[in-house]
Amino acid sequence: MYKPIFTLPNIFNSQLFGLAAFLIFGIYGGAAGAQSIENIRVDGSRSSNLLTSVPFLLITPQARAGAMGNAGVAIDADANSPSLNTAALANLKEVSSGFSFNYSPWLKNLTQGISLSFLSGYYRIDQRNTIAGSFRYFSIGDVNFFDDNQQELGIFNPNEFAVDVDYARSFGPEFSLGGGVRFIYSNLYSGRFTSGGQTGSGKAVAVDVSGLYRKEGYLFGGATVWSAGFSISNIGTKISYNIGDSPYFLPANLRIGGAATVVGQESKLILALDLNKLLVPTQPVYDANRNILNGVDPDRSVPSGIFGSFSDAPGGLNEEWQEVGISTGLEFSFKEKFAIRAGYNYQNPNKGDNSYLTLGAGFKYNVLTVDFSYLAGSVNSSPLANTLRFGLQFAFSKKRHVPN
């Protein structure tokens, strides 16, 4: 149990709140601008030589981490944890259960009707074991289909979803592991015929593995929880839409990060930093006849694509570093009733240019927590500018003895 160092003579702890305010305004003052909108993918990034299917799985579906620049692989657990690090659920203090629902209109600067919904829940069996599940649904809205002669075929609502079953286990007060199985369904064409042949729905199965390490310490003179986490997600089968067509890689992703949680008498400050890298082949440089001039053939197995993703970029080590995205954020909370958040997400201009600022807040009353986030984009036009995420969480505790 931590002994608070700070006192709060007024409504907020002056040191923690002042630090949080300084960092929030510092994040916004130092951000750079984005480029013009073109070739936008569903996760908000621009086209690059990193190609995957179902990119909706790369979108942070929850409002809390969404307000912290998508950072969150090492922060404390809540009902949204399966979206970033299932292992965190093993650190909940009491036998408890909870669920959350998050919703976000998506890419509304480009078109109407696209949205992402995320439903998640967990149940802590005992002091060491927690089970969880989630459902992620991505709707692309109404789309007019046309044949090769530009004859209208009708209106269709393409959609994709993923269903997860997760498990987390604690191996003591400092370390926990988590894992999950994911079923992915992508219905983009509704069996229409294209120039490539008849299309169907894409299906795939994937697994996630995650871990979290926590250690007590001090920062800014206050009791602090230092934490480090990792998550390897979407490791699974390839997915295909055209009958006989070459399948596409899932967006396998490595996320590592750290966080410092500074505990005051009635307040708490979380500083978080995540690094992300796609574990998929980088497309090589071709000549006019599709012969590879530089790079590695991307037609590989899933294991080869994962391990080769660290050394296959045509631009060498410099380009490999460009593929690392950065998410950083902070959260200041008071009496576990009110929280303000801010963050920044960075992606190299050559690898998607998906960089933006975020703000958000959370309010808790009894078992209910309401979260929202605002994605401010950047100085110039951004496809995700003014994006909102809304979240509801319910957490329940049982007043009974916890079995070992």
C-alpha positions as CSV (number, residue, x, y, z in Angstrom):
1,M,0.0,0.0,0.0
2,Y,1.4,3.4,-1.0
3,K,1.9,6.2,1.5
4,P,0.9,9.4,-0.3
5,I,3.5,12.1,-0.3
6,F,1.4,15.0,-1.5
7,T,-1.4,16.8,0.3
8,L,-4.3,18.6,-1.2
9,P,-5.1,21.9,0.6
10,N,-7.5,22.9,-2.2
11,I,-9.7,20.9,-4.6
12,F,-6.6,19.6,-6.7
13,N,-3.2,18.6,-5.6
14,S,-1.2,21.6,-6.7
15,Q,2.0,19.8,-7.8
16,L,0.3,17.0,-9.7
17,F,-2.3,19.2,-11.3
18,G,0.2,21.8,-12.3
19,L,2.5,19.2,-13.8
20,A,-0.5,17.7,-15.8
21,A,-1.5,21.1,-17.1
22,F,2.0,21.9,-18.2
23,L,2.3,18.6,-20.0
24,I,-1.1,19.0,-21.7
25,F,-0.3,22.4,-23.1
26,G,3.2,21.3,-24.0
27,I,1.8,18.4,-26.1
28,Y,-0.4,20.8,-28.0
29,G,2.2,23.5,-28.4
30,G,4.8,21.2,-29.9
31,A,2.7,19.4,-32.5
32,A,3.5,19.5,-36.2
33,G,1.1,19.7,-39.2
34,A,-0.2,17.0,-41.5
35,Q,-0.3,16.8,-45.3
36,S,-3.3,16.9,-47.6
37,I,-6.0,14.2,-47.5
38,E,-5.5,11.6,-50.2
39,N,-5.4,7.8,-50.4
40,I,-6.9,7.4,-46.9
41,R,-7.3,3.9,-45.4
42,V,-10.0,3.1,-42.8
43,D,-7.7,3.5,-39.8
44,G,-7.0,7.1,-40.9
45,S,-3.5,6.5,-42.3
46,R,-2.5,7.2,-45.8
47,S,-1.3,4.6,-48.3
48,S,2.2,3.3,-47.8
49,N,4.2,0.2,-48.7
50,L,2.8,-1.6,-45.6
51,L,-0.2,-3.5,-46.9
52,T,-2.6,-5.5,-44.7
53,S,-6.3,-6.6,-44.7
54,V,-8.8,-5.6,-42.1
55,P,-7.0,-2.4,-40.9
56,F,-10.0,-1.6,-38.6
57,L,-8.2,-3.8,-36.1
58,L,-5.5,-1.2,-35.8
59,I,-8.0,1.5,-34.6
60,T,-8.0,2.1,-30.8
61,P,-11.7,1.4,-30.1
62,Q,-11.9,2.9,-26.6
63,A,-12.3,6.5,-25.5
64,R,-9.9,6.4,-22.5
65,A,-6.7,5.4,-24.5
66,G,-8.1,7.3,-27.5
67,A,-7.8,10.5,-25.4
68,M,-4.2,9.6,-24.4
69,G,-2.8,9.4,-28.0
70,N,-3.6,5.7,-28.1
71,A,-1.1,5.0,-25.4
72,G,-2.2,2.4,-22.9
73,V,-0.3,-1.0,-23.0
74,A,1.1,-0.4,-19.5
75,I,-1.6,1.6,-17.7
76,D,-3.9,0.3,-15.0
77,A,-6.8,-2.1,-15.9
78,D,-10.4,-1.4,-16.7
79,A,-13.1,-3.1,-18.8
80,N,-11.4,-1.7,-22.0
81,S,-8.1,-3.5,-21.3
82,P,-8.6,-6.3,-23.8
83,S,-8.2,-3.8,-26.6
84,L,-4.6,-3.0,-25.7
85,N,-3.3,-5.5,-23.0
86,T,-5.4,-8.3,-21.6
87,A,-2.7,-9.1,-19.0
88,A,-3.6,-5.9,-17.1
89,L,-6.9,-7.5,-16.0
90,A,-5.0,-9.8,-13.7
91,N,-4.0,-6.8,-11.5
92,L,-7.6,-5.8,-10.5
93,K,-7.6,-5.6,-6.7
94,E,-11.0,-7.3,-5.9
95,V,-13.1,-10.2,-7.2
96,S,-15.1,-8.2,-9.7
97,S,-16.7,-8.0,-13.1
98,G,-17.4,-5.3,-15.5
99,F,-18.2,-4.3,-19.1
100,S,-17.8,-1.4,-21.4
101,F,-19.3,0.0,-24.6
102,N,-17.5,2.4,-26.8
103,Y,-18.8,4.1,-30.0
104,S,-17.2,6.4,-32.5
105,P,-18.3,7.9,-35.8
106,W,-15.3,7.4,-38.1
107,L,-13.8,9.4,-41.0
108,K,-16.7,11.8,-41.0
109,N,-14.6,14.4,-42.7
110,L,-14.6,12.2,-45.8
111,T,-18.0,10.5,-45.8
112,Q,-21.0,9.8,-43.6
113,G,-22.1,6.5,-42.1
114,I,-18.8,4.9,-41.1
115,S,-18.6,3.9,-37.4
116,L,-16.8,1.7,-35.0
117,S,-18.4,0.0,-32.0
118,F,-16.6,-1.9,-29.2
119,L,-18.2,-4.0,-26.5
120,S,-16.0,-5.6,-23.8
121,G,-16.5,-7.4,-20.5
122,Y,-14.5,-9.3,-17.9
123,Y,-15.0,-11.5,-14.8
124,R,-12.3,-12.1,-12.2
125,I,-12.5,-15.7,-11.1
126,D,-10.0,-15.4,-8.2
127,Q,-6.9,-13.5,-7.2
128,R,-4.9,-14.9,-10.1
129,N,-7.3,-15.6,-13.0
130,T,-9.5,-13.4,-15.1
131,I,-11.6,-14.2,-18.2
132,A,-12.7,-11.6,-20.7
133,G,-14.4,-11.2,-24.1
134,S,-15.1,-8.5,-26.6
135,F,-16.9,-7.7,-29.8
136,R,-15.6,-5.1,-32.3
137,Y,-17.9,-4.0,-35.2
138,F,-16.9,-1.7,-38.1
139,S,-19.7,-0.4,-40.4
140,I,-18.7,1.3,-43.6
141,G,-22.2,2.7,-44.3
142,D,-24.3,2.4,-47.5
143,V,-22.3,1.9,-50.6
144,N,-23.6,1.9,-54.2
145,F,-22.2,-1.1,-56.2
146,F,-21.6,-1.0,-60.0
147,D,-20.6,-3.6,-62.5
148,D,-17.8,-3.2,-65.0
149,N,-20.2,-1.4,-67.3
150,Q,-21.1,1.1,-64.7
151,Q,-24.6,-0.4,-64.2
152,E,-25.9,0.0,-60.7
153,L,-26.2,-3.2,-58.8
154,G,-27.8,-1.8,-55.7
155,I,-26.9,-0.5,-52.3
156,F,-25.0,-2.6,-49.8
157,N,-23.7,-2.0,-46.3
158,P,-20.1,-3.5,-46.0
159,N,-19.1,-4.4,-42.5
160,E,-16.4,-6.2,-40.5
161,F,-16.3,-7.6,-37.0
162,A,-14.0,-9.4,-34.6
163,V,-15.0,-11.6,-31.6
164,D,-12.4,-12.2,-28.9
165,V,-12.2,-14.6,-26.0
166,D,-9.4,-13.7,-23.5
167,Y,-7.7,-14.9,-20.4
168,A,-5.3,-13.2,-17.9
169,R,-3.3,-14.7,-15.1
170,S,-1.2,-13.1,-12.3
171,F,2.1,-14.6,-11.4
172,G,2.5,-12.5,-8.3
173,P,2.1,-8.8,-7.4
174,E,4.4,-7.6,-10.2
175,F,3.9,-9.7,-13.3
176,S,1.0,-11.0,-15.3
177,L,0.4,-12.5,-18.7
178,G,-2.6,-12.6,-21.0
179,G,-3.8,-14.2,-24.2
180,G,-6.7,-14.4,-26.5
181,V,-8.3,-16.0,-29.6
182,R,-9.9,-13.8,-32.2
183,F,-12.4,-14.6,-35.0
184,I,-12.4,-12.1,-37.8
185,Y,-15.2,-11.6,-40.4
186,S,-14.9,-9.1,-43.3
187,N,-17.9,-8.7,-45.6
188,L,-16.9,-6.0,-48.1
189,Y,-18.4,-7.1,-51.4
190,S,-21.4,-9.3,-50.6
191,G,-20.6,-11.9,-53.2
192,R,-20.4,-9.4,-56.1
193,F,-18.5,-10.1,-59.2
194,T,-15.5,-7.9,-59.9
195,S,-12.8,-7.9,-62.6
196,G,-10.9,-10.3,-60.4
197,G,-13.7,-12.8,-60.2
198,Q,-16.4,-13.6,-57.7
199,T,-15.9,-12.1,-54.3
200,G,-16.9,-13.5,-50.9
201,S,-16.6,-12.7,-47.3
202,G,-13.2,-13.0,-45.7
203,K,-12.6,-15.0,-42.5
204,A,-9.6,-15.5,-40.3
205,V,-8.5,-16.6,-36.9
206,A,-5.8,-14.9,-34.9
207,V,-4.3,-14.9,-31.4
208,D,-2.9,-12.2,-29.1
209,V,-0.3,-12.5,-26.4
210,S,0.4,-9.8,-23.8
211,G,2.3,-9.1,-20.6
212,L,2.6,-6.5,-17.9
213,Y,5.3,-5.8,-15.2
214,R,4.7,-3.4,-12.3
215,K,7.1,-2.2,-9.7
216,E,6.7,0.3,-6.8
217,G,9.0,3.3,-6.7
218,Y,9.1,7.1,-6.6
219,L,8.9,10.0,-9.0
220,F,8.6,13.8,-8.3
221,G,8.9,12.9,-4.6
222,G,5.7,10.8,-4.7
223,A,4.9,7.1,-4.5
224,T,4.9,5.8,-8.0
225,V,4.0,2.6,-9.8
226,W,6.4,1.9,-12.7
227,S,5.0,-0.4,-15.3
228,A,6.1,-1.9,-18.6
229,G,3.9,-3.9,-21.0
230,F,3.8,-5.6,-24.4
231,S,1.2,-6.9,-26.7
232,I,1.6,-9.0,-29.9
233,S,-1.8,-9.0,-31.7
234,N,-3.5,-10.3,-34.8
235,I,-1.1,-13.2,-35.3
236,G,-3.1,-15.5,-37.5
237,T,-4.2,-16.9,-40.8
238,K,-4.3,-14.8,-44.0
239,I,-7.6,-13.5,-45.4
240,S,-8.9,-13.6,-49.0
241,Y,-12.0,-12.1,-50.8
242,N,-11.7,-13.3,-54.4
243,I,-12.0,-17.0,-55.1
244,G,-8.6,-18.2,-56.1
245,D,-7.0,-14.8,-55.3
246,S,-3.8,-14.4,-53.2
247,P,-4.6,-13.9,-49.5
248,Y,-3.6,-10.9,-47.5
249,F,-1.8,-10.6,-44.2
250,L,-3.7,-9.6,-41.1
251,P,-2.4,-6.4,-39.4
252,A,-0.1,-8.3,-37.0
253,N,1.3,-5.7,-34.6
254,L,3.9,-5.4,-31.8
255,R,3.2,-2.8,-29.1
256,I,5.6,-2.2,-26.2
257,G,5.4,0.6,-23.7
258,G,5.8,2.0,-20.2
259,A,3.9,4.1,-17.8
260,A,4.5,5.9,-14.5
261,T,1.6,6.3,-12.1
262,V,2.3,9.0,-9.5
263,V,0.0,8.6,-6.5
264,G,-1.1,11.6,-4.5
265,Q,-3.3,11.8,-1.4
266,E,-6.5,12.2,-3.5
267,S,-5.1,12.5,-7.0
268,K,-3.2,10.4,-9.5
269,L,-1.1,11.3,-12.6
270,I,-0.3,8.7,-15.3
271,L,2.4,9.3,-17.9
272,A,2.4,6.7,-20.7
273,L,4.5,6.0,-23.8
274,D,3.9,3.2,-26.4
275,L,5.8,2.1,-29.5
276,N,4.1,0.2,-32.3
277,K,5.4,-1.7,-35.3
278,L,3.5,-3.7,-37.9
279,L,4.8,-7.3,-38.2
280,V,4.0,-7.6,-41.9
281,P,6.2,-7.6,-45.0
282,T,7.3,-4.2,-46.4
283,Q,6.5,-4.0,-50.1
284,P,9.6,-4.0,-52.3
285,V,10.5,-1.7,-55.2
286,Y,9.4,-3.1,-58.6
287,D,10.3,-2.2,-62.1
288,A,7.7,-1.8,-64.9
289,N,7.6,-5.6,-65.4
290,R,7.0,-6.3,-61.7
291,N,10.6,-7.5,-61.1
292,I,11.9,-6.7,-57.7
293,L,14.6,-4.1,-57.8
294,N,15.1,-3.6,-54.1
295,G,13.6,-5.4,-51.1
296,V,12.2,-8.9,-50.4
297,D,9.4,-10.8,-52.1
298,P,6.3,-10.2,-49.9
299,D,4.7,-13.5,-50.9
300,R,5.7,-15.4,-47.8
301,S,4.3,-17.4,-45.0
302,V,2.9,-15.7,-41.8
303,P,5.9,-16.7,-39.6
304,S,8.4,-15.5,-42.3
305,G,6.5,-12.3,-42.7
306,I,6.5,-11.6,-39.0
307,F,10.2,-12.3,-38.4
308,G,11.3,-10.8,-41.7
309,S,9.4,-7.6,-41.0
310,F,12.4,-6.3,-39.0
311,S,14.8,-6.5,-41.9
312,D,12.9,-6.4,-45.2
313,A,12.4,-2.7,-45.9
314,P,14.0,-1.5,-49.2
315,G,15.5,1.5,-47.5
316,G,17.3,-0.6,-44.9
317,L,17.6,0.1,-41.2
318,N,16.5,3.8,-41.6
319,E,13.2,2.7,-43.2
320,E,12.7,0.1,-40.5
321,W,12.9,2.8,-37.9
322,Q,10.3,4.8,-39.9
323,E,7.8,2.0,-39.4
324,V,7.8,2.5,-35.6
325,G,4.9,4.6,-34.5
326,I,4.8,6.6,-31.2
327,S,1.9,7.1,-28.9
328,T,2.2,9.2,-25.8
329,G,-0.3,10.5,-23.3
330,L,-1.2,11.5,-19.7
331,E,-4.1,11.2,-17.4
332,F,-4.8,13.3,-14.2
333,S,-7.5,12.0,-12.0
334,F,-9.0,13.4,-8.8
335,K,-10.5,11.1,-6.1
336,E,-11.1,8.5,-8.8
337,K,-14.2,10.5,-9.8
338,F,-12.9,12.9,-12.5
339,A,-10.1,12.6,-15.0
340,I,-8.6,14.8,-17.8
341,R,-6.5,13.3,-20.5
342,A,-4.3,14.4,-23.4
343,G,-2.0,12.7,-25.9
344,Y,-0.2,12.7,-29.2
345,N,0.0,9.9,-31.8
346,Y,2.9,10.0,-34.4
347,Q,3.3,8.0,-37.6
348,N,6.1,8.7,-40.1
349,P,4.9,10.6,-43.2
350,N,6.3,7.7,-45.4
351,K,4.4,5.1,-43.4
352,G,0.9,6.4,-43.2
353,D,1.3,10.0,-41.8
354,N,-1.4,9.2,-39.2
355,S,-0.3,11.9,-36.6
356,Y,-2.8,13.8,-34.5
357,L,-3.5,15.4,-31.1
358,T,-6.1,14.1,-28.6
359,L,-8.0,15.4,-25.6
360,G,-10.5,13.7,-23.3
361,A,-12.1,13.4,-19.9
362,G,-13.8,10.8,-17.7
363,F,-16.4,11.0,-15.0
364,K,-17.2,8.2,-12.5
365,Y,-20.4,7.9,-10.3
366,N,-20.8,4.7,-8.3
367,V,-20.4,1.8,-10.7
368,L,-20.7,3.9,-13.9
369,T,-17.8,5.6,-15.7
370,V,-18.4,7.9,-18.7
371,D,-15.4,8.6,-21.0
372,F,-15.1,10.7,-24.1
373,S,-12.2,11.7,-26.3
374,Y,-11.7,14.3,-29.0
375,L,-9.2,13.8,-31.8
376,A,-8.0,17.3,-32.9
377,G,-6.0,16.3,-35.9
378,S,-3.2,18.8,-36.5
379,V,-2.6,22.2,-38.0
380,N,-3.6,21.3,-41.5
381,S,-6.4,19.1,-42.8
382,S,-6.6,15.6,-41.3
383,P,-9.1,12.8,-42.2
384,L,-9.6,12.2,-38.5
385,A,-9.9,15.8,-37.3
386,N,-12.8,16.3,-34.9
387,T,-13.3,12.6,-34.4
388,L,-15.2,11.8,-31.1
389,R,-15.2,8.6,-29.1
390,F,-17.8,7.9,-26.4
391,G,-17.5,5.2,-23.7
392,L,-19.5,3.8,-20.9
393,Q,-18.1,1.4,-18.2
394,F,-19.7,-0.5,-15.5
395,A,-17.7,-2.1,-12.7
396,F,-19.1,-4.4,-10.0
397,S,-17.4,-5.8,-6.8
398,K,-18.6,-8.8,-4.8
399,K,-18.2,-8.7,-1.1
400,R,-16.9,-12.1,-0.4
401,H,-13.7,-14.0,0.3
402,V,-11.4,-14.4,-2.6
403,P,-10.1,-18.0,-3.0
404,N,-6.4,-18.5,-3.7
